[in-house]
């Protein structure tokens, strides 16, 4: 049998487009946090610390809900001059922040990645 349409090349394409996921974890200080990872494993959004797990879970739900709206994102500049972005909920509260980027275009690509990955991302609960 020859390799056809269902051969290894198809598998590679599926692997390239793996879905993003939220990781729910407890930090060294005992607070609950989450991060959104793109399909390639890169961290694209991180939360603040929450005292309760339910707060972090509500934060994930809020990111999923608000990530589809480009108006909820704001690109900012750090004190060192590097661009980054925040995602805000409807009440204008920041619910996630990106890493620092080398350029505004790179930060815009990060926003697009969150918009694409967050709404359907599953949660990997690392506190269980």
C-alpha positions in Angstrom: 0.0 0.0 0.0 1.1 3.5 -0.8 0.7 6.4 1.5 -2.2 8.5 0.3 -4.2 11.4 1.5 -4.3 9.9 5.0 -0.5 9.5 5.1 2.0 11.2 7.4 1.8 14.6 5.8 -1.8 14.9 7.0 -0.8 14.0 10.5 1.9 16.7 10.4 -0.6 19.3 9.3 -3.0 18.4 12.2 -0.2 18.6 14.7 0.7 22.1 13.4 -2.8 23.3 14.1 -3.2 22.0 17.6 -5.7 23.9 19.7 -4.7 26.2 22.4 -5.4 25.5 26.1 -5.7 27.1 29.4 -3.5 25.9 32.2 -4.9 26.4 35.7 -2.2 26.2 38.3 -1.2 27.3 41.8 1.8 29.6 42.1 4.6 29.4 44.8 2.6 31.9 46.9 -0.4 29.7 47.0 -2.5 31.7 44.6 -4.5 30.3 41.7 -3.5 31.5 38.2 -4.1 30.6 34.6 -2.2 31.0 31.4 -3.4 30.6 27.8 -1.0 28.6 25.6 -1.2 28.6 21.8 -1.1 25.3 20.0 2.6 25.5 19.7 3.0 25.7 23.5 3.8 29.4 23.6 2.3 31.4 26.5 0.1 34.1 25.0 -1.9 35.4 28.0 -1.5 35.2 31.8 -3.8 36.1 34.6 -3.3 37.8 38.0 -3.3 35.7 41.1 -6.6 34.6 42.7 -7.1 33.5 46.3 -9.8 31.0 45.3 -9.8 28.5 42.5 -13.3 29.6 41.5 -12.0 33.1 40.9 -9.4 31.7 38.4 -12.1 29.6 36.8 -14.3 32.6 36.4 -11.4 34.5 34.9 -10.9 31.7 32.3 -14.7 31.9 31.4 -14.3 35.7 31.1 -11.3 35.4 28.7 -13.2 32.9 26.6 -16.2 35.3 26.4 -14.3 38.5 25.8 -11.5 37.3 23.5 -13.7 37.3 20.4 -14.1 41.1 20.7 -11.1 43.0 19.4 -12.3 46.1 21.2 -11.6 44.4 24.5 -7.8 44.3 23.8 -5.5 47.3 24.5 -1.9 47.4 23.3 0.3 49.3 25.8 4.0 50.1 26.3 6.0 48.9 29.3 8.3 51.2 31.2 11.2 49.7 29.2 9.5 50.7 25.9 8.3 47.2 24.9 4.8 46.7 23.7 2.4 44.2 25.3 -1.4 43.9 25.5 -4.1 43.4 28.0 -7.5 41.9 27.7 -10.4 43.6 29.5 -13.8 42.4 30.6 -17.0 44.4 29.9 -16.5 46.2 33.3 -13.0 47.4 32.0 -11.2 45.2 34.5 -8.0 43.6 33.1 -8.4 39.8 33.0 -5.2 38.9 31.2 -1.9 40.3 30.1 0.6 39.2 27.5 4.3 38.9 27.6 6.5 41.8 26.4 7.1 41.9 22.6 9.8 43.3 20.5 7.4 45.2 18.2 3.8 46.4 18.0 3.2 44.1 15.1 4.3 41.1 17.2 1.9 42.2 20.0 -0.9 42.5 17.4 -0.1 38.9 16.3 -0.4 37.9 19.9 -3.8 39.5 20.1 -4.9 37.6 17.0 -3.6 34.4 18.6 -5.6 34.9 21.8 -8.7 35.7 19.7 -8.3 32.5 17.7 -7.3 30.2 20.6 -9.2 31.3 23.7 -12.9 30.8 22.8 -12.6 27.0 22.2 -9.6 26.3 24.5 -10.0 23.5 27.0 -8.7 23.8 30.6 -5.9 21.7 31.9 -6.4 21.8 35.7 -3.0 21.3 37.2 -4.3 21.8 40.7 -6.4 18.6 40.8 
